[in-house]
Amino acid sequence: MTQWKKTELSILIPNYNNVCVDLVTCLQQQAEALGINYEIIVVDDHSPQQESIHENEAINGILHCRYIVKERNTGSAATRNYLGRLSRYRWLLFLDCDITIPNDDFLKRYVANGNEGVINGGICILEDERLRHNLRYLYEKAAEPAHTAEKRQQQQYREFRSTNFIIERTAFETCPFDERFTRSGYEDVLFGKHLKQHGISITHIDNPVMMTEFETNSNYISKIEYSTRTLFAFRQELKGYSRLLTLVEGIHIRLVRSVIRLCFKLFGNLVRRNLCGQHPCLRLFNPYRLGYYLTLK
């Protein structure tokens, strides 16, 4: 039998309002083919959509797989920590629930990798011309060239994202997610900072999961506004780990900030309407985030 570098793997998936049966089935088949010790655990963060919970119960019928529904919603950070406590193996692979696995050797690339600490596999974006009017799709597609493993490794801690990563149990126990983050948004950025503070190495590799689901434009803007408020609340701790914060800190002249705030007050609703509409202009996205941030108190 092939001697893998990593022979014990807990695959951990926090879920909310998604049906994960196909994802779990794909991962289970790959894990079985490797002949390693593994488990797959999906924890549902008290989804309101009962039909998705009902469908996900099929996961309990798949070999070495469990599906657990929490009694109350506590957020993705707390759910990831809960998954870590439930798991039993040395290596923990965390994956988002709304992705697909694009490669048949996805797990093989991880278990064959000899690096320790944290390994971040990255993401790729579905090619779909039908999504050309979806703001999230346009944003992620434009950012994709900057997210190669080589480029992420240049700023390995600042570029950490929790969508797809594997971590040693001892490292995760030393550096869990901060449960003050009760919704998604910057908890992974702070996690990357804490990894650096604890001297836990991050290796970025090209082993992506694929984003195939994109929320509506209005839902995405609402999510961005919430995450921007989170960034503002944790701005001291996230200093140096957010491009938006770096941009804000680079605006030293008060008059410039005042002009940006005024423009946002005058035109922010119009820009928001465009971003939420059928033909969003991606060039307005970052200016909107900047203006929104500068109006927070």
Number of C-alpha atoms within 10 A of each C-alpha: 5 8 9 16 13 18 16 18 25 23 26 26 26 25 26 23 17 17 19 25 19 13 16 24 16 13 20 21 12 16 23 13 12 18 13 16 14 22 21 25 23 25 21 25 21 19 18 11 11 11 12 17 22 10 13 24 17 14 22 16 11 15 13 15 18 19 21 19 17 13 10 10 17 16 18 25 23 21 24 22 18 16 21 22 12 13 19 15 17 15 25 26 22 22 22 19 21 21 19 21 19 15 13 12 14 17 20 17 14 22 21 14 13 10 14 17 18 24 23 28 25 24 23 21 19 16 13 9 7 7 13 15 19 22 26 20 23 17 14 17 15 12 11 13 10 10 17 18 20 14 13 20 18 11 13 19 24 21 22 27 18 20 21 21 24 26 21 19 21 11 19 20 12 12 18 17 20 16 16 12 20 16 18 14 19 20 24 21 18 23 22 24 21 18 21 16 11 11 11 19 16 24 20 24 19 16 25 22 22 20 20 14 13 16 13 17 23 17 13 17 21 14 16 16 16 15 18 21 17 18 21 16 13 16 15 10 11 20 16 14 19 17 11 17 18 13 10 15 11 9 11 9 8 9 10 11 17 13 12 19 20 14 12 21 14 11 14 18 12 12 18 18 15 18 24 21 16 14 13 20 15 17 10 13 18 12 15 21 17 19 21 19 19 16 14 11 7
